[in-house]
Amino acid sequence: MQRETSQGATAIAIEGLTKDYGEVRAVDGLTLSISEAEVFGLLGPNGSGKTTTINCLTGILKSTSGTIKVGGFDVRTQGREARQIMGVSPQETAVYSYLTGRENVELFGELYSVNKCALGPRVDYVLEKVCLMEESGRRVGKYSGGMKRRVSIAMALVTDPKIVLLDEPTVGMDPQARRSVWDFVLELRDRGKTIVLTTHYMEEADELCDEVGIIDHGKLIALGSPADLKEKYHARDLEDVFIQLTGRRIREGA
């Protein structure tokens, strides 16, 4: 459910971000400001630059040019400080199949130095929120793809980060699990967290996002709340907005 918000302090500031892979420009001069305590949706077709942008935000990729500040920290020169306040669930699920769901989350908390006394309750909390408590004792190798996504989200959130990056968070989930993740995302926002998500599910963006940015060929082509964009383009949903702007559906490749 979207809410009426006033512009808050800036959580993420991207200025002139460019990322080249040889002769291919994946992100092209992207400038974007994301406020604290909001859910921001980064939308676009496959190959539009969404995941590259997320990877530049986390420092996994080094940008060709431009600046990125996360929580006031410059990702290029203060990467360690920026990563300490971020939780990331990447598009490619990175979990240990020979460990249980609980062990994966505990290990991540230990790597990020979560206080030992707080770690157990924190693990219980995130597992419950993503509906994995009952299955947490099973090895992840036995999990479905959607369950592995939920482990990845729990790992991203066990450190109680200020800023959360979720790249296609609900792919492969059943409707009940997806709704639980949606509720968790909105709870995090209401607790003052900033959440950036990419998704191909337009109903997900409509339900969760306070603001969305649509990118195509690495360029920002639209920015606003879902309601404002639908009104501006006289569209019934965000899919219609996207078709008007790009001439193709959100799931089609760039």
Stockholm file with secondary structure:
# STOCKHOLM 1.0

chainA/1-254         MQRETSQGATAIAIEGLTKDYGEVRAVDGLTLSISEAEVFGLLGPNGSGKTTTINCLTGILKSTSGTIKVGGFDVRTQGREARQIMGVSPQETAVYSYLTGRENVELFGELYSVNKCALGPRVDYVLEKVCLMEESGRRVGKYSGGMKRRVSIAMALVTDPKIVLLDEPTVGMDPQARRSVWDFVLELRDRGKTIVLTTHYMEEADELCDEVGIIDHGKLIALGSPADLKEKYHARDLEDVFIQLTGRRIREGA
#=GR chainA/1-254 SS CCCCCCCCCEEEEEEEEEEEETTEEEEEEEEEEEETTCEEEEECCBTSSHHHHHHHHHTSSCCSEEEEEETTEETTTSHHHHHHTEEEECSSCCCCTTSBHHHHHHHHHHHTTCCHHHHHHHHHHHHHHTTCTTTTTSBGGGSCHHHHHHHHHHHHHTTCCSEEEEESTTTTCCHHHHHHHHHHHHHHHHTTCEEEEECSCHHHHHHHCSEEEEEETTEEEEEECHHHHHHHTTCSSHHHHHHHHHSSCTTSBC
#=GC SS_cons         CCCCCCCCCEEEEEEEEEEEETTEEEEEEEEEEEETTCEEEEECCBTSSHHHHHHHHHTSSCCSEEEEEETTEETTTSHHHHHHTEEEECSSCCCCTTSBHHHHHHHHHHHTTCCHHHHHHHHHHHHHHTTCTTTTTSBGGGSCHHHHHHHHHHHHHTTCCSEEEEESTTTTCCHHHHHHHHHHHHHHHHTTCEEEEECSCHHHHHHHCSEEEEEETTEEEEEECHHHHHHHTTCSSHHHHHHHHHSSCTTSBC
//
